[in-house]
Amino acid sequence: MSIIGKVLRGTGKAIKWTLILGALLIVVGIVAVIVSLGSAGSKSEKSSKQVNPAQFHALKMGTPESRVRHLFGKPERTDATEVSGYKQTCWYYGILAQSGSYQFCFNGKNRLEVKNRY
């Protein structure tokens, strides 16, 4: 076998292994993207599953906002209302069509004063 034949055969093996390694890296990249998307999806659904009926009923009026945030995480939605100097901020958790929706409203002193389950 000539030197050119040996070089070409060696080059062919190198190309084959390069292609195999490249394909393997692409598969690993796709798996990493799928895992990260799944993780992001479960994080976005997290607040809808964080509040359960037992926790809801155990939560006492006057509980600080910080404690509610610690227990249930970031609310899915918030709104604030101020009428004649009285301020109230409400946090919402959960999706009504799933396991229920929870509302926690805090007064101007950041203390729980209203809670509802829908």
MARBA-3410 file (N, C-alpha, C, O; in Angstrom, 1 decimal):
118
0.9,-1.2,0.0,0.0,0.0,0.0,0.9,1.2,0.0,1.9,1.3,0.7 ~ 0.5,2.2,-0.8,1.3,3.4,-0.9,1.1,4.3,0.3,0.2,4.1,1.0 ~ 2.0,5.3,0.4,1.9,6.2,1.5,0.6,7.0,1.4,0.0,7.3,2.4 ~ 0.2,7.4,0.2,-1.0,8.2,0.0,-2.2,7.3,0.5,-3.1,7.9,1.1 ~ -2.3,6.1,0.2,-3.4,5.2,0.6,-3.4,5.1,2.1,-4.5,5.2,2.7
-2.3,5.0,2.8,-2.2,5.0,4.3,-2.8,6.3,4.8,-3.5,6.3,5.8 ~ -2.3,7.4,4.3,-2.8,8.7,4.8,-4.3,8.9,4.6,-5.0,9.3,5.5 ~ -4.8,8.5,3.4,-6.2,8.6,3.2,-7.0,7.7,4.1,-8.1,8.1,4.7 ~ -6.5,6.5,4.4,-7.2,5.6,5.3,-7.2,6.1,6.7,-8.2,6.1,7.4 ~ -6.1,6.7,7.1,-6.0,7.3,8.5,-6.8,8.5,8.6,-7.5,8.8,9.6
-6.9,9.3,7.5,-7.8,10.5,7.5,-9.2,10.1,7.6,-10.0,10.7,8.2 ~ -9.6,9.0,6.9,-11.0,8.5,6.9,-11.4,8.1,8.3,-12.5,8.4,8.7 ~ -10.5,7.5,9.1,-10.8,7.1,10.5,-10.9,8.3,11.3,-11.8,8.4,12.2 ~ -10.1,9.3,11.1,-10.2,10.6,11.9,-11.5,11.3,11.6,-12.1,11.8,12.5 ~ -11.9,11.3,10.3,-13.2,11.9,10.0,-14.3,11.2,10.6,-15.2,11.8,11.2
-14.3,9.8,10.6,-15.3,9.0,11.2,-15.5,9.3,12.6,-16.6,9.5,13.1 ~ -14.4,9.3,13.4,-14.4,9.6,14.8,-14.8,11.0,15.1,-15.5,11.3,16.1 ~ -14.4,12.0,14.3,-14.8,13.4,14.4,-16.4,13.5,14.3,-17.0,14.2,15.0 ~ -16.9,12.8,13.3,-18.3,12.8,13.1,-19.1,12.1,14.2,-20.1,12.7,14.7 ~ -18.6,11.0,14.7,-19.2,10.4,15.9,-19.2,11.3,17.1,-20.2,11.4,17.8
-18.0,11.9,17.4,-17.9,12.8,18.5,-18.8,14.0,18.3,-19.5,14.4,19.3 ~ -18.9,14.5,17.1,-19.8,15.7,16.9,-21.2,15.3,17.1,-22.0,16.1,17.7 ~ -21.7,14.2,16.6,-23.0,13.7,16.8,-23.3,13.5,18.3,-24.4,13.9,18.7 ~ -22.4,13.0,19.0,-22.6,12.7,20.4,-22.7,14.1,21.1,-23.6,14.2,22.0 ~ -21.9,15.1,20.8,-22.0,16.4,21.4,-23.4,17.1,21.1,-24.0,17.7,22.0
-23.9,16.9,19.9,-25.2,17.4,19.5,-26.3,16.8,20.4,-27.2,17.5,20.8 ~ -26.2,15.4,20.5,-27.2,14.7,21.3,-27.2,15.2,22.8,-28.2,15.5,23.4 ~ -26.0,15.4,23.3,-25.8,15.9,24.7,-26.4,17.3,24.8,-27.1,17.6,25.8 ~ -26.2,18.1,23.8,-26.7,19.5,23.8,-28.2,19.5,23.8,-28.9,20.3,24.5 ~ -28.8,18.6,23.0,-30.3,18.6,22.9,-30.9,18.1,24.2,-31.9,18.6,24.7
-30.2,17.1,24.8,-30.7,16.6,26.1,-30.6,17.7,27.2,-31.6,17.9,28.0 ~ -29.6,18.5,27.2,-29.4,19.6,28.1,-30.5,20.6,27.9,-31.0,21.1,28.9 ~ -30.8,20.9,26.7,-31.9,21.9,26.4,-33.2,21.4,26.9,-34.0,22.1,27.5 ~ -33.5,20.1,26.6,-34.8,19.5,27.1,-34.9,19.6,28.6,-35.9,19.9,29.1 ~ -33.8,19.2,29.3,-33.8,19.2,30.7,-34.0,20.6,31.3,-34.8,20.8,32.2
-33.4,21.6,30.7,-33.5,23.0,31.2,-34.9,23.5,30.9,-35.5,24.2,31.7 ~ -35.5,23.1,29.8,-36.9,23.6,29.5,-37.9,22.9,30.4,-38.8,23.5,30.9 ~ -37.6,21.6,30.8,-38.5,21.0,31.7,-38.4,21.6,33.1,-39.4,21.7,33.8 ~ -37.2,22.0,33.5,-37.0,22.6,34.7,-37.7,24.0,34.8,-38.2,24.3,35.8 ~ -37.6,24.7,33.7,-38.3,26.0,33.6,-39.8,25.9,33.7,-40.4,26.7,34.4
-40.3,24.8,33.0,-41.7,24.6,33.1,-42.2,24.2,34.5,-43.2,24.7,34.9 ~ -41.4,23.4,35.2,-41.8,23.1,36.6,-41.7,24.2,37.5,-42.5,24.3,38.5 ~ -40.8,25.2,37.2,-40.7,26.4,38.1,-41.8,27.3,37.8,-42.4,27.9,38.8 ~ -42.3,27.4,36.6,-43.4,28.3,36.3,-44.7,27.7,36.9,-45.6,28.5,37.2 ~ -44.8,26.4,37.1,-46.0,25.8,37.7,-45.9,25.7,39.2,-46.8,25.3,39.8
-44.7,26.0,39.7,-44.4,25.8,41.1,-45.4,26.5,42.0,-45.9,25.9,42.9 ~ -45.7,27.7,41.7,-46.6,28.5,42.7,-48.0,27.9,42.7,-48.7,28.0,43.7 ~ -48.5,27.3,41.6,-49.8,26.8,41.6,-49.9,25.5,42.4,-51.0,25.1,42.8 ~ -48.8,24.9,42.7,-48.8,23.7,43.5,-48.3,23.9,44.9,-48.3,23.0,45.7 ~ -47.8,25.1,45.3,-47.2,25.3,46.6,-48.2,25.4,47.7,-47.9,25.1,48.8
-49.4,26.0,47.4,-50.3,26.2,48.5,-51.3,25.0,48.5,-51.9,24.6,47.5 ~ -51.3,24.3,49.7,-52.3,23.3,49.8,-53.3,23.7,50.9,-53.1,24.6,51.6 ~ -54.5,23.0,50.9,-55.6,23.5,51.8,-55.2,23.5,53.2,-55.6,24.4,54.0 ~ -54.4,22.5,53.7,-53.9,22.5,55.1,-53.1,23.8,55.4,-53.3,24.4,56.5 ~ -52.2,24.1,54.5,-51.3,25.3,54.8,-52.2,26.5,54.7,-52.0,27.5,55.5
-53.1,26.6,53.8,-54.0,27.8,53.7,-54.8,28.0,55.0,-54.8,29.1,55.5 ~ -55.4,26.9,55.5,-56.2,27.0,56.7,-55.3,27.4,58.0,-55.8,28.0,58.9 ~ -54.1,26.9,58.0,-53.2,27.1,59.1,-52.6,28.5,59.2,-52.2,29.0,60.2 ~ -52.7,29.2,58.1,-52.1,30.6,58.0,-53.0,31.5,58.8,-54.2,31.7,58.4 ~ -52.5,32.2,59.7,-53.2,33.1,60.6,-53.2,34.5,60.1,-52.3,35.0,59.5
-54.3,35.2,60.4,-54.3,36.7,60.1,-53.2,37.4,60.9,-52.9,37.0,62.0 ~ -52.6,38.4,60.3,-51.5,39.1,60.9,-50.2,38.5,60.5,-49.1,39.1,60.9 ~ -50.1,37.4,59.8,-48.8,36.9,59.4,-48.2,37.9,58.4,-48.8,38.4,57.6 ~ -46.8,38.1,58.6,-46.1,39.1,57.8,-46.0,38.6,56.3,-46.0,37.3,56.1 ~ -45.9,39.5,55.4,-45.7,39.2,54.0,-44.5,38.3,53.8,-44.5,37.3,53.0
-43.4,38.6,54.5,-42.2,37.8,54.4,-42.4,36.3,54.7,-41.8,35.5,54.1 ~ -43.2,36.0,55.7,-43.5,34.6,56.0,-44.3,33.9,54.9,-44.0,32.8,54.6 ~ -45.3,34.6,54.4,-46.1,34.0,53.3,-45.2,33.8,52.1,-45.3,32.7,51.5 ~ -44.3,34.7,51.8,-43.4,34.6,50.6,-42.4,33.4,50.9,-42.2,32.6,50.0 ~ -42.0,33.2,52.1,-41.1,32.1,52.5,-41.8,30.8,52.3,-41.2,29.8,51.8
-43.1,30.7,52.7,-43.9,29.5,52.7,-44.2,29.1,51.2,-44.1,27.9,50.8 ~ -44.6,30.1,50.4,-45.2,29.8,49.1,-44.5,30.3,47.9,-44.8,30.0,46.8 ~ -43.4,31.0,48.1,-42.6,31.5,47.0,-43.3,32.8,46.4,-44.2,33.4,46.9 ~ -42.8,33.1,45.2,-43.2,34.3,44.5,-44.7,34.0,44.0,-44.9,33.0,43.4 ~ -45.6,35.0,44.2,-46.9,34.8,43.7,-47.0,34.9,42.2,-46.1,35.5,41.5
-48.0,34.2,41.6,-48.2,34.3,40.1,-48.6,35.6,39.7,-48.2,36.1,38.6 ~ -49.4,36.3,40.5,-49.9,37.6,40.2,-50.1,38.4,41.4,-50.4,37.9,42.5 ~ -49.9,39.7,41.3,-50.2,40.6,42.5,-51.0,41.8,42.0,-50.9,42.2,40.8 ~ -51.7,42.5,42.9,-52.3,43.8,42.6,-52.3,44.6,43.9,-52.4,44.1,45.0 ~ -52.3,45.9,43.7,-52.3,46.8,44.8,-53.4,47.8,44.6,-53.7,48.3,43.5
-54.1,48.1,45.7,-55.2,49.1,45.7,-55.0,50.1,46.8,-54.6,49.7,47.9 ~ -55.2,51.4,46.5,-55.2,52.4,47.6,-56.4,53.3,47.4,-56.7,53.9,46.4 ~ -57.2,53.3,48.5,-58.4,54.1,48.5,-58.4,55.0,49.8,-58.3,54.5,50.9 ~ -58.5,56.3,49.6,-58.5,57.2,50.8,-57.4,57.0,51.8,-57.6,57.0,53.0 ~ -56.2,56.7,51.3,-55.1,56.5,52.1,-54.9,55.0,52.7,-53.9,54.7,53.3
-55.9,54.2,52.4,-55.9,52.8,52.9,-55.3,52.0,51.7,-55.8,52.0,50.6 ~ -54.2,51.3,52.0,-53.5,50.5,51.0,-53.7,49.0,51.3,-53.5,48.5,52.4 ~ -53.9,48.2,50.2,-54.0,46.8,50.3,-53.3,46.2,49.1,-53.6,46.6,48.0 ~ -52.5,45.2,49.4,-51.8,44.4,48.3,-52.2,43.0,48.4,-52.2,42.4,49.4 ~ -52.6,42.4,47.2,-53.1,41.0,47.2,-52.1,40.2,46.3,-51.7,40.6,45.2
-51.9,39.0,46.8,-51.0,38.0,46.0,-51.9,36.9,45.7,-52.8,36.5,46.4 ~ -51.7,36.3,44.5,-52.5,35.2,43.9,-51.6,34.0,43.6,-50.6,34.2,43.0 ~ -52.0,32.9,44.0,-51.3,31.6,43.7,-52.3,30.6,43.1,-53.5,30.6,43.5 ~ -51.8,29.8,42.2,-52.6,28.7,41.7,-53.5,29.2,40.5,-53.7,30.4,40.2 ~ -54.0,28.2,39.8,-54.8,28.4,38.6,-56.2,27.8,39.0,-56.3,26.6,39.4
-57.2,28.6,38.8,-58.5,28.2,39.2,-58.9,26.8,38.6,-59.6,26.0,39.3 ~ -58.6,26.5,37.4,-59.0,25.3,36.7,-58.3,24.1,37.3,-58.8,23.0,37.0 ~ -57.2,24.3,38.0,-56.5,23.1,38.5,-56.9,22.8,39.9,-58.0,22.4,40.1 ~ -56.0,23.0,40.9,-56.3,22.7,42.2,-56.9,23.8,43.1,-57.1,23.6,44.3 ~ -57.2,24.9,42.5,-57.8,26.0,43.2,-56.9,27.2,43.1,-55.7,27.1,42.8
-57.4,28.3,43.4,-56.7,29.6,43.4,-56.7,30.2,44.8,-57.8,30.2,45.4 ~ -55.6,30.7,45.2,-55.5,31.3,46.6,-55.2,32.8,46.5,-54.4,33.2,45.7 ~ -55.8,33.5,47.3,-55.6,35.0,47.4,-55.2,35.3,48.8,-55.9,34.9,49.8 ~ -54.1,36.1,49.0,-53.7,36.6,50.3,-53.5,38.1,50.1,-52.8,38.6,49.3 ~ -54.3,38.9,51.0,-54.2,40.3,50.9,-53.6,40.9,52.2,-53.9,40.4,53.3
-52.7,41.8,52.0,-52.0,42.4,53.1,-52.3,43.9,53.2,-52.6,44.6,52.3 ~ -52.3,44.4,54.5,-52.6,45.8,54.8,-51.4,46.6,54.6,-50.3,46.1,54.2 ~ -51.5,47.9,54.8,-50.3,48.8,54.7,-49.1,48.5,55.6,-48.0,49.0,55.3 ~ -49.4,47.7,56.6,-48.3,47.3,57.5,-47.7,45.9,57.1,-47.0,45.3,57.9 ~ -48.0,45.5,55.9,-47.5,44.2,55.3,-47.9,43.0,56.2,-47.1,42.0,56.3
-49.1,43.0,56.7,-49.6,41.9,57.5,-50.9,41.3,56.8,-51.7,42.1,56.3 ~ -51.0,40.0,56.9,-52.1,39.3,56.2,-53.4,39.7,56.9,-53.6,39.7,58.1 ~ -54.4,40.2,56.1,-55.7,40.6,56.6,-56.9,39.9,55.9,-58.0,39.9,56.4 ~ -56.6,39.4,54.7,-57.7,38.6,54.0,-57.1,37.5,53.3,-56.0,37.6,52.7 ~ -57.7,36.3,53.4,-57.3,35.2,52.6,-58.6,34.5,52.0,-59.6,34.3,52.7
-58.5,34.1,50.8,-59.6,33.4,50.1,-59.1,32.3,49.3,-58.0,32.3,48.8 ~ -59.9,31.3,49.1,-59.7,30.2,48.2,-60.8,30.1,47.2,-62.0,30.1,47.6 ~ -60.5,30.0,46.0,-61.5,30.0,44.9,-61.5,28.6,44.2,-62.3,28.4,43.3
END
